[in-house]
Amino acid sequence: MSDTPRTDAEAFWPHDSQYKVCDAVFARQLEGELNAANTIIRQQQLLDEENLRLQERIKRLEEELNELRSDEARLLNLNGELERRIKRMEEAGDAMVSHAKALGMDGTGLVKRWSKAKEAKP
């Protein structure tokens, strides 16, 4: 089987001198179809290239998202640790104020300063 059946059919069709124009019409038709097919192929190639770029960008964004999630988890852990430290410091401060009161040192402004410091906490 030929890979150019339309051309073969045109070439072997009996032509006389008045139909020689058909060869040019046929060639123009084939060239037009070839150009249209090449345009479609080029558009598909451009779409494939864009698709590849988008897939690479998606991969980079997913990697960045994973890094951000890791950073978020680390920050949440750090925040929890800082809250635990603040709580321990408050407990220690409360114990010192209680001890100072028990020793009769509440008139030194220690209680006021400690209360003010605790209020300033975010």
MODELLER restraints for C-alpha pairs under 7 A, 6 or more apart:
rsr = mdl.restraints
at = mdl.atoms
rsr.add(forms.Gaussian(group=physical.xy_distance, feature=features.Distance(at['CA:97:A'], at['CA:111:A']), mean=6.13, stdev=0.5))
rsr.add(forms.Gaussian(group=physical.xy_distance, feature=features.Distance(at['CA:100:A'], at['CA:106:A']), mean=6.13, stdev=0.5))
